[in-house]
Amino acid sequence: MNPSIKKQLLITFAQTLADIKSPREAENFLNDFFNESELETFTKRLGICYWLTKQRSYENIKNNLKVSSATIASTQTMLDKQGIRMAIKKIEAEEWANLWAEKIQKFIKR
């Protein structure tokens, strides 16, 4: 593929993702755009990255996600990439927000 066209397609794809407004819209797009196998591959990759940052063992990840040690090892090399670090931070921020929302709800109900 022509490098210029490749770059423009990547920009268009990234803009499409950025324009998605809700988790439901994102899920609809991803389910329509990727086949089941592709979507599973990408979601497992993100799961592996996340669980590695949480110090889960290879054995735990292998058993829960049904992936090989080789897959975990190759995915682990992605952890120092800027985009992956940003995604993990967003996941952690969402977890933190949900945890505090639950605590606040419990406090209010008292």
RAUR-V667626 format. One record per residue. RES is the residue in one small letter. PSI is psi in radians with two decimals (none if undefined). Layout:
{{RES PSI} {RES PSI}}
This chain:
{{m 2.49} {n 2.26} {p -0.61} {s -0.75} {i -0.74} {k -0.81} {k -0.75} {q -0.69} {l -0.69} {l -0.75} {i -0.76} {t -0.76} {f -0.79} {a -0.72} {q -0.67} {t -0.80} {l -0.75} {a -0.52} {d -0.20} {i 2.29} {k -0.32} {s 2.79} {p -0.63} {r -0.78} {e -0.73} {a -0.78} {e -0.76} {n -0.81} {f -0.87} {l -0.74} {n -0.58} {d -0.60} {f -0.76} {f 2.57} {n 2.96} {e -0.74} {s -0.77} {e -0.78} {l -0.71} {e -0.71} {t -0.84} {f -0.71} {t -0.65} {k -0.69} {r -0.77} {l -0.72} {g -0.74} {i -0.84} {c -0.81} {y -0.86} {w -0.57} {l -0.66} {t -0.37} {k 0.21} {q 0.46} {r 2.55} {s 2.76} {y -0.75} {e -0.77} {n -0.79} {i -0.79} {k -0.83} {n -0.70} {n -0.66} {l -0.10} {k 0.94} {v 2.87} {s 2.86} {s -0.63} {a -0.70} {t -0.76} {i -0.79} {a -0.76} {s -0.59} {t -0.59} {q -0.52} {t -0.27} {m -0.27} {l -0.37} {d 0.14} {k 2.45} {q -0.79} {g -0.67} {i -0.77} {r -0.72} {m -0.77} {a -0.75} {i -0.72} {k -0.68} {k -0.70} {i -0.78} {e -0.66} {a -0.70} {e -0.73} {e -0.80} {w -0.79} {a -0.73} {n -0.70} {l -0.83} {w -0.57} {a -0.72} {e -0.77} {k -0.74} {i -0.76} {q -0.77} {k -0.72} {f -0.74} {i -0.62} {k -0.21} {r none}}
